[in-house]
Amino acid sequence: MGPIIFIVSVVLIVVFIVIDSYNRLVTLRNRYKNAYKQIDVQLQRRYDLIPNLVETAKGYMQHERETLSAVIAARNAALTSSRQAASNPGDPRSMQQLETAEAALTGALGRLLVVSEAYPDLKADRTMASLMEELSSTENRIAFARQAFNDAVTLYNTKREVFPSNIIANAYNFGGAELLEEAAPEVKQALRISF
């Protein structure tokens, strides 16, 4: 009877380890997906602000249609990339496309803000100032949400790489998740212009 109890105990311990590792991987994967949803909410807020910003600027910047069009095109590309990333957060390709689109949008917004410096009436416009404040606030929220997402992805990736979870992760196709990097500092600097 002794060897049978020992074998059953070992099997139960192995089953418990497998179930626990699997459940922890699922929990951590769901945590980073939820964290991405927080980024998605803030990105959507940003995307919704941009057309209002462009419309306000359009009244003052008649000769800057190319700049305004570039901002809208970059916003639309970023929105498309964001939707793709939202369908599969953590996917390396989706995250890279989102990072590239967001960097392009940040650059286009930066160019708009630089050009708008030449229009004193635009700088004095209350609607523009309010939109710029909202945009600045949203950028901060995006940064916090990005940090929470990256923390969740790091925990998930660590769990899927350590023994014995790595065996379970490979057996049940728990792929790695990609961090969402911030735009390059020189691109982010352009958005620091204040009205």
QUIQUI-V731094 format. One record per residue. N is the residue number from 0. SS is DSSP state (H for helix, E for strand, L for the rest). PHI is phi in whole degrees, 0 to 359 (none if undefined). D_LAST is the distance of its C-alpha to the last C-alpha in Angstrom with 2 decimals. Layout:
n,ss,phi,d_last
N,SS,PHI,D_LAST
N,SS,PHI,D_LAST
This chain:
n,ss,phi,d_last
0,L,none,81.63
1,H,302,79.64
2,H,295,78.38
3,H,293,77.32
4,H,297,75.23
5,H,298,73.65
6,H,296,72.80
7,H,299,71.43
8,H,297,69.32
9,H,296,67.90
10,H,298,67.15
11,H,296,65.45
12,H,295,63.33
13,H,297,62.30
14,H,298,61.52
15,H,297,59.46
16,H,298,57.48
17,H,297,56.84
18,H,297,55.79
19,H,296,53.56
20,H,297,51.88
21,H,300,51.36
22,H,297,49.93
23,H,293,47.52
24,H,297,46.30
25,H,298,45.77
26,H,300,43.93
27,H,291,41.60
28,H,296,41.00
29,H,295,40.15
30,H,294,37.82
31,H,288,35.73
32,H,294,35.80
33,H,295,34.52
34,H,298,31.79
35,H,294,30.72
36,H,300,30.61
37,H,292,27.91
38,H,296,25.84
39,H,300,26.76
40,H,299,25.54
41,H,289,22.04
42,H,297,22.03
43,H,297,23.15
44,H,299,20.37
45,H,298,17.89
46,H,297,20.00
47,H,288,20.04
48,H,286,16.27
49,H,298,15.98
50,H,300,18.15
51,H,295,16.20
52,H,298,12.94
53,H,294,15.13
54,H,297,16.86
55,H,295,13.89
56,H,292,12.80
57,H,302,16.53
58,L,295,16.94
59,L,259,14.78
60,L,250,15.63
61,L,300,19.41
62,L,267,20.23
63,L,243,18.32
64,H,301,20.61
65,H,297,21.61
66,H,296,18.18
67,H,296,17.81
68,H,295,21.40
69,H,296,20.92
70,H,296,18.27
71,H,295,20.74
72,H,296,23.66
73,H,293,22.15
74,H,297,21.31
75,H,295,24.91
76,H,295,26.40
77,H,293,24.63
78,H,298,25.78
79,H,298,29.30
80,H,296,29.32
81,H,296,28.12
82,H,295,30.97
83,H,294,33.43
84,H,294,32.37
85,H,295,32.64
86,H,286,36.20
87,L,209,37.15
88,L,298,34.76
89,L,94,35.70
90,L,295,37.34
91,H,304,36.62
92,H,293,36.24
93,H,296,33.92
94,H,294,31.72
95,H,294,31.60
96,H,296,30.73
97,H,294,27.92
98,H,301,26.56
99,H,295,26.77
100,H,295,25.16
101,H,293,22.27
102,H,296,21.75
103,H,295,21.80
104,H,295,19.27
105,H,299,16.89
106,H,296,17.50
107,H,294,17.03
108,H,297,13.67
109,H,299,12.69
110,H,296,14.16
111,H,299,12.37
112,H,292,8.90
113,H,295,10.57
114,H,296,12.20
115,H,294,9.37
116,L,300,8.23
117,L,279,11.59
118,L,240,11.00
119,H,301,9.77
120,H,295,11.11
121,H,294,9.19
122,H,298,5.75
123,H,275,7.90
124,L,294,9.55
125,H,294,10.17
126,H,298,11.44
127,H,297,8.54
128,H,298,6.40
129,H,295,9.77
130,H,297,10.43
131,H,295,7.57
132,H,295,8.95
133,H,298,12.33
134,H,296,11.94
135,H,297,11.06
136,H,298,14.00
137,H,294,16.12
138,H,301,15.72
139,H,295,17.05
140,H,296,19.81
141,H,298,20.76
142,H,298,21.16
143,H,295,23.41
144,H,295,25.36
145,H,298,25.85
146,H,296,27.27
147,H,297,29.62
148,H,298,30.74
149,H,297,31.42
150,H,297,33.35
151,H,295,35.41
152,H,295,36.12
153,H,297,37.21
154,H,298,39.60
155,H,298,41.00
156,H,298,41.51
157,H,296,43.14
158,H,299,45.47
159,H,284,46.49
160,H,260,47.30
161,L,268,49.45
162,L,283,53.15
163,L,269,54.56
164,H,299,51.47
165,H,297,51.18
166,H,293,54.53
167,H,294,53.48
168,H,300,50.12
169,H,291,51.97
170,H,292,54.70
171,L,249,52.38
172,L,55,49.71
173,L,273,46.82
174,L,286,44.71
175,L,292,42.01
176,L,248,38.39
177,L,264,35.48
178,L,290,32.50
179,L,256,29.03
180,L,280,27.31
181,L,282,23.63
182,L,299,22.00
183,L,302,22.66
184,H,305,20.44
185,H,292,19.50
186,H,283,18.33
187,H,296,16.43
188,H,302,14.66
189,H,298,12.87
190,H,279,11.03
191,H,280,9.79
192,L,292,6.89
193,L,246,3.77
194,L,263,0.00
